Amino acid sequence: MIRSPSGADFQDISHTQFQPVEKLGKILSRKCEEKYGIHNGITADIFAQTVFPEFNELGENLFRYLHYSSKAKTKHLGLTAFRQQCERFLALLDDGIILEMYVKMFGDLNETELIKPDNFKNLLMTCYRLAMAHYSDGPQTCILIDRTLNSVVQSCFFSKESLSSGYICRWLENNCARLVPPIHKFCVHTLSTSYRTIKDKSMDVTNNPINSPYNLELQTPILEKQSIQFKANEGNSSKTSNGINLPLSEAWLLAGALPPLYSKPQQIQNPSGNSSSSNSSANLASQVFMAKLLSVLPSHWTLIYNSRYDGVGANRFLHHVIGYRGPNLILLRCDSDLLFCIGSPNEWRETHLYIGTEDSCCIQLLPKFLMLENKPKMLYLNTSIRGYPKGLRAGSDPRKPILIIDESFDQLEYRSIKYAILSIEVWGCGDKQSREVQLDIKKWEVKEAERQRTVKLTAADWMDHPDRYLLELGGRPQYNNSTQ
């Protein structure tokens, strides 16, 4: 079998199974021939700038991996080899193979296949940029992204200069398995549809923007902003503060590490057809198309408790958290730059037993990122039951929990070392209805307390009421001054 140096096979040329790849290859080959005079060849810069105009680094790494897999000896990749490698790339279904492919893709692709910390950080940064570019509220940035990525890199590499791709894949699967898969979905979608968006008059291809955020998994949640009123320490003046204290980069990292329950896209009802018989078929078709696009919405995380504004203590924690009947996250910021997250899939309730389903988890975010535990029956909350430990705990072993928060909610114990808690945030990860139900319950409790506080008495009841005798003993037998 005769092969060319560019990796193209002259004799084994068959009709491609993927028409989009064949059309894309012809467009790229024509552009490469016009710019460099290369016949039936594709270069890395043409591929990256044309197919991935907003993510050139991702495009260059993908082309480098396709070029490496084809074992081409020239800098460009032959048209036939390009189609064959793209077909193999699009046919991958095994999650483990896909994850290892992207880890190697951002490495050096040498014989040792060792991955350095900078290579791993570039992969994580690409995941973050891709998620933020398709964020539902528009492209976002976070000034703390470098600190967030460093916590992941340091936790994976420790003090080593390089690691094997297999070890990094196992670490990602155990700690944050949902960070890398969105890249593959984006690449598959781009290779399959980019031929429509490329302007090529000879091919009569129109520029139809189809790279919408709905084509990706809406994994990164939207942090709902809310204005919080609180009293100043001195005076009666009030201040307004934004209730968002969770950086967006940490929310993205949590969404990639937590079970899908916490960041699952919310299903919404399709546009209902209140249309009359006079509606045209075009309007019906547009409604069906919009129904497919708007079938899901990203999850919204609502701040239901913040110790900086709502007060510190078990009573304030229970007042704001109890009654929320959806998955929630407790963020514990401590001294020594420690940050922990406790994920509860269900409503918190006081009990002397350990509760929680298999979606319960405990994560350390700073200074190193690590999934501490992810098991059922690892959550504990007790502030009133006598004879049992009081406070909040996380860990499947009751004799040695991972995290221990005392009953005053101002101190945390981790690995037998006590740290002062700087702030506690509780984020609700359920749907909008869960928050509305909790607020309705609290409004009913306030009204019921006001109703019980003011009791109407008849004249006959007042004559024998204990308060009347107390007033007389205090020197006020005439309790009604209306007759004077």
Secondary structure, 3 states (H helix, E strand, C coil): CCECCCCCECCCCCCCCCHHHHHHHHHHHHHHHHHHCCCCEECHHHHHHHHCCCCHHHHHHHHHHHHHHHCCCCCCEEHHHHHHHHHHHHCCCCHHHHHHHHHHHCCCCCCCCEECHHHHHHHHHHHHHHHHHCCCCCCCCCCCHHHHHHHHHHHHHCCCCCEEHHHHHHHHHHHCCCCCHHHHHHHHHHHHHHHHHCCEHHHCECCCCCCCHHHCCCCCCEECCCEEEEECCCCCCEEEEECCCCCHHHHHHHHHHCCHHHHCCEECCCCCCCCCCCCCHHHHHHHHHHHHHCCEECCEEEEEEEHHHHCCCHHHHHHHHCCCCCCEEEEEEECCCEEEEEEECCCCCCCCCCECCCCCEEEEEECCCEEEECCCCCEEEECCCCCCCCEEEECCCCCCCCEEECCCCCEEEECCEEEEEEEEEEEECCCHHHHHHHHHHHHHHHHHHHHHHCCCCCHHHHHCCHHHHHHHHCCCCCCCHHHC
